[in-house]
């Protein structure tokens, strides 16, 4: 009995010392964690809240406009634009199912929503972000084939074939997201990605490094046709490389190579920014998308002149890649050149 009392007193002394240490460091004490002393340093929540809400709203609005434009514009109903619809849908789900809880976790300083939702949240995060990156890889391959195999691709490109590629992207993303869903998580105040070395390296390779290598190889092959490829690759790499590099480096080297938690969170949110940039990158340089968002003109102004109508190029699916002008029209249709 006396031994138990002594243990309680010692635990209380340790807790009191931890409170004092936190107060001296300018941190706040977690009052719900008396027997497991813990404290956290409050972040500049106002700035974090505004920045995160800007990313969330930009992701939601931008990708919703892409889906609406493709659904309502007859000029955008080409099979290849199904990639953009699926990509925008993945990014919309990121904004709705992932970002609000990531934001709450950052602002509150701990995980509030329980162990079951933590597992679902992490699985959704991995699934949707991996699917988003996988769509970028699939789009790069489709554009490469459109340039190098235009005649054959236009005969074989159908909604069913494009949907098959989209299904493969989602299936691969689901495989990467399965371990976080199956991993049991007791209710706690932290909800973090797995730190198991095998999973970190496998997920980073499947979610980022392999798609990145494919995109770099593909865009290097067609870089001479347009100067806008650096915009596509630059945004993708700048957004996702810091997170995946530090995440995999920590798994390989251990604690000695891990960056601080605030810096890791910053890299985490920079990756989310890619979902808000995708609508700009893949639609801003596309003539048909610009026309879909442009205010409608009067019928008299919008009607093409006979000469202009006579000079309008043939649809891309009838083009012969042996003619340079036909290739230029194909690239313009995909938004690769003006």
PAPA-737899 format. One record per residue (C-alpha): residue number from 1; residue in one letter; x negated, y negated, z. Coordinates in steps of 0.05 Angstrom, whole numbers, plus 5000, padded with zeros to 4 digits. Each point is the difference from the previous one (the first is absolute). Last residue first. Layout:
// residues N
   n res    u    v    w
 NUM   A    X    Y    Z
...
// end
This chain:
// residues 338
   n res    u    v    w
 338   X 5033 4442 3442
 337   X 4958 5062 5013
 336   X 5007 5061 5045
 335   X 5074 4987 5011
 334   X 5021 5069 4976
 333   X 5036 4970 4940
 332   X 4939 4957 4985
 331   X 4956 5061 4999
 330   X 5046 5034 4950
 329   X 5002 4937 4957
 328   X 4924 4998 4999
 327   X 4996 5073 4981
 326   X 5047 4987 4942
 325   X 4956 4942 4976
 324   X 4940 5045 5000
 323   X 5031 5052 4955
 322   X 4978 5072 5013
 321   X 5044 5003 5062
 320   X 5062 5009 4957
 319   X 5060 4967 5031
 318   X 5071 5027 5002
 317   X 5003 5006 5077
 316   X 4974 4929 5007
 315   X 5062 4969 4968
 314   X 4985 4964 4934
 313   X 4972 4930 5003
 312   X 5044 4938 4991
 311   X 4980 4964 4935
 310   X 5069 5004 4968
 309   X 5032 4974 5064
 308   X 4953 4941 5001
 307   X 5017 4983 4927
 306   X 5075 5008 5012
 305   X 4996 4954 5062
 304   X 5011 5032 5067
 303   X 5064 4983 5039
 302   X 4982 4976 5070
 301   X 5009 4926 4987
 300   X 5069 5008 4969
 299   X 5021 5050 5052
 298   X 4982 4952 5055
 297   X 4942 5020 5043
 296   X 4998 5052 5056
 295   X 4954 4985 5058
 294   X 4935 5041 4995
 293   X 4998 5061 5045
 292   X 5014 5051 4945
 291   X 4956 4962 4951
 290   X 4941 5004 5048
 289   X 5013 5074 5007
 288   X 5001 5010 4925
 287   X 4934 4962 4991
 286   X 4962 5040 5052
 285   X 4943 4964 5035
 284   X 5042 4983 5061
 283   X 5030 5069 5003
 282   X 4947 5050 5022
 281   X 4956 4954 5041
 280   X 5055 4958 5031
 279   X 5044 5059 5020
 278   X 4938 5037 5028
 277   X 4977 4942 5044
 276   X 5050 5012 5056
 275   X 4984 5074 5005
 274   X 4925 4983 4998
 273   X 5011 4958 5062
 272   X 5011 5063 5040
 271   X 4926 5016 4992
 270   X 4982 4932 5029
 269   X 5043 5020 5059
 268   X 4957 5060 5017
 267   X 4936 4961 4990
 266   X 5025 4950 5052
 265   X 5019 5057 5047
 264   X 4929 5028 4993
 263   X 4972 4931 5016
 262   X 5044 4994 5062
 261   X 4981 5071 5023
 260   X 4925 4988 4994
 259   X 4962 5039 4947
 258   X 4982 5073 5010
 257   X 4930 5020 4981
 256   X 4972 5018 5069
 255   X 5065 5034 5019
 254   X 4992 5056 4950
 253   X 4957 5000 4937
 252   X 5044 5039 4952
 251   X 5069 4984 5028
 250   X 4982 4927 5010
 249   X 4975 4995 4929
 248   X 5065 5029 4973
 247   X 5043 4946 5033
 246   X 4949 4945 4986
 245   X 4998 5016 4925
 244   X 5075 5013 4994
 243   X 5018 4933 5032
 242   X 4948 4957 4965
 241   X 5014 5033 4932
 240   X 5075 4988 4998
 239   X 5013 4927 4985
 238   X 4935 4981 4966
 237   X 5001 5063 4958
 236   X 5072 4992 4974
 235   X 4995 4925 4989
 234   X 4935 5006 4962
 233   X 5023 5059 4958
 232   X 5061 4965 4972
 231   X 4967 4931 4994
 230   X 4937 5031 4970
 229   X 5045 5031 4946
 228   X 5024 4932 4977
 227   X 4942 4989 4951
 226   X 5032 5043 4947
 225   X 4979 5049 4946
 224   X 4927 5006 5022
 223   X 5024 5027 5068
 222   X 5032 5061 4967
 221   X 4948 5052 5020
 220   X 4982 4965 5064
 219   X 5074 4999 5018
 218   X 5004 5076 4997
 217   X 4936 5015 5039
 216   X 5017 4948 5054
 215   X 5071 5026 5006
 214   X 4978 5072 5006
 213   X 4948 4983 5052
 212   X 5051 4961 5040
 211   X 5051 5056 4997
 210   X 4947 5048 5030
 209   X 4975 4950 5053
 208   X 5069 4977 5024
 207   X 5054 5047 5023
 206   X 4968 5067 4984
 205   X 4930 4984 5024
 204   X 5025 4960 5060
 203   X 5048 5056 5018
 202   X 4946 5054 4996
 201   X 4948 4960 5039
 200   X 5048 4979 5055
 199   X 5031 5069 5004
 198   X 4934 5037 5007
 197   X 4973 4950 5050
 196   X 5058 5000 5048
 195   X 5014 4927 5017
 194   X 5074 5003 4984
 193   X 5033 4933 4990
 192   X 5022 4963 5062
 191   X 5062 4992 5042
 190   X 4983 4978 5070
 189   X 5044 4990 5061
 188   X 5019 5072 5009
 187   X 5054 5052 4988
 186   X 4966 5065 4982
 185   X 4980 5007 4927
 184   X 5004 5067 4965
 183   X 4966 5002 4932
 182   X 5048 5024 4947
 181   X 5016 4930 4973
 180   X 4928 4977 5001
 179   X 4980 5064 4962
 178   X 5053 4992 4945
 177   X 4980 4931 4973
 176   X 4946 5025 4953
 175   X 5046 5054 4972
 174   X 5056 4948 4992
 173   X 4954 4955 4960
 172   X 4984 5056 4952
 171   X 5074 5014 4991
 170   X 5016 4926 4988
 169   X 4947 4995 4946
 168   X 5022 5065 4967
 167   X 5072 4975 4998
 166   X 4977 4936 4965
 165   X 4963 5041 4948
 164   X 5063 5042 4988
 163   X 5043 4937 4997
 162   X 4954 4975 4944
 161   X 5010 5065 4962
 160   X 5075 4999 5009
 159   X 5006 4927 4980
 158   X 4962 5016 4936
 157   X 4930 4989 4975
 156   X 4984 5056 4950
 155   X 5008 4962 4935
 154   X 4971 4936 5029
 153   X 4943 5039 5029
 152   X 4979 5032 4935
 151   X 4995 4935 4961
 150   X 4970 4959 5057
 149   X 4946 5049 5021
 148   X 4943 4954 5021
 147   X 5039 4938 5019
 146   X 5064 5030 5027
 145   X 4958 5056 5032
 144   X 4963 4947 5040
 143   X 5065 4965 5018
 142   X 5029 5065 5026
 141   X 4937 5016 5040
 140   X 5001 4931 5032
 139   X 5073 5006 5017
 138   X 4988 5068 5032
 137   X 4944 4971 5043
 136   X 5043 4941 5022
 135   X 5056 5049 5016
 134   X 4953 5041 5044
 133   X 4982 4937 5039
 132   X 5074 4987 5015
 131   X 5011 5074 5016
 130   X 4942 4999 5049
 129   X 5028 4938 5034
 128   X 5070 5032 5003
 127   X 4979 5068 5027
 126   X 4947 4975 5048
 125   X 5046 4949 5032
 124   X 5059 5047 4999
 123   X 4959 5053 5036
 122   X 4975 4949 5051
 121   X 5071 4975 5013
 120   X 5029 5070 5006
 119   X 4946 5020 5051
 118   X 5010 4936 5039
 117   X 5075 5009 4995
 116   X 4994 5064 5039
 115   X 4950 4972 5050
 114   X 5040 4939 5024
 113   X 5018 4932 4971
 112   X 4960 4951 5043
 111   X 4929 5008 4974
 110   X 4954 4950 5033
 109   X 4972 4929 4989
 108   X 5069 4969 4993
 107   X 4980 4958 4939
 106   X 4960 5054 4964
 105   X 5049 5057 5014
 104   X 5060 4957 4981
 103   X 4966 4983 4934
 102   X 4984 5073 4985
 101   X 5072 5016 5016
 100   X 5027 4947 4952
  99   X 4949 5019 4947
  98   X 5017 5074 4995
  97   X 5072 5015 4982
  96   X 5024 4937 4963
  95   X 4937 4970 4970
  94   X 4970 5068 4985
  93   X 5067 5022 4970
  92   X 4997 4940 4953
  91   X 4929 5020 4980
  90   X 5022 5070 4982
  89   X 5059 4973 4961
  88   X 4955 4952 4962
  87   X 4954 5057 4980
  86   X 5060 5042 4978
  85   X 5028 4943 4958
  84   X 4931 4984 4972
  83   X 4989 5071 4978
  82   X 5069 5000 4969
  81   X 4973 4944 4957
  80   X 4965 5052 4957
  79   X 5067 5026 4975
  78   X 5019 4932 4968
  77   X 5060 4966 5032
  76   X 4966 4932 5005
  75   X 5030 4968 4937
  74   X 5070 5020 5022
  73   X 4993 4957 5062
  72   X 5046 5016 5059
  71   X 4967 5060 5034
  70   X 4929 4979 4983
  69   X 5011 4930 5029
  68   X 5036 5026 5062
  67   X 4944 5049 5016
  66   X 4947 4946 4991
  65   X 5040 4949 5041
  64   X 5004 5050 5057
  63   X 4925 5008 4997
  62   X 4987 4926 5008
  61   X 5053 4989 5054
  60   X 4979 5058 5046
  59   X 4925 4993 4993
  58   X 5001 4924 5006
  57   X 5046 5005 5061
  56   X 4955 5050 5035
  55   X 4935 4964 4983
  54   X 5028 4934 5024
  53   X 5028 5033 5063
  52   X 4930 5028 5015
  51   X 4967 4932 4992
  50   X 5052 4965 5043
  49   X 4998 5052 5055
  48   X 4925 5004 5002
  47   X 4994 4924 5004
  46   X 5050 4996 5057
  45   X 4972 5061 5035
  44   X 4930 4973 5010
  43   X 4979 5066 5031
  42   X 5010 5019 5073
  41   X 4942 5039 5030
  40   X 5022 5067 5025
  39   X 4996 5033 5068
  38   X 5002 5072 5023
  37   X 4995 5036 5066
  36   X 5032 5068 4996
  35   X 5035 5004 5068
  34   X 5029 4930 4993
  33   X 5019 5005 4926
  32   X 5068 4965 4996
  31   X 4971 4934 5024
  30   X 4952 4995 4940
  29   X 4955 4945 5024
  28   X 4986 4940 4955
  27   X 4931 4979 4978
  26   X 4960 4937 5015
  25   X 4937 5040 5015
  24   X 5002 4980 5073
  23   X 5073 5022 5004
  22   X 4984 5067 4968
  21   X 4943 5013 5049
  20   X 5044 4983 5059
  19   X 5055 5046 4976
  18   X 4949 5055 4990
  17   X 4974 4991 5070
  16   X 5071 5005 5027
  15   X 5012 5064 4961
  14   X 4935 5030 5027
  13   X 5020 4981 5071
  12   X 5069 5030 4989
  11   X 4968 5065 4976
  10   X 4955 5001 5060
   9   X 5059 4990 5047
   8   X 5039 5056 4966
   7   X 4940 5047 5004
   6   X 4991 4984 5074
   5   X 5074 5015 5013
   4   X 4994 5067 4966
   3   X 4939 5020 5041
   2   X 5037 4981 5064
   1   X 5057 5047 4981
// end
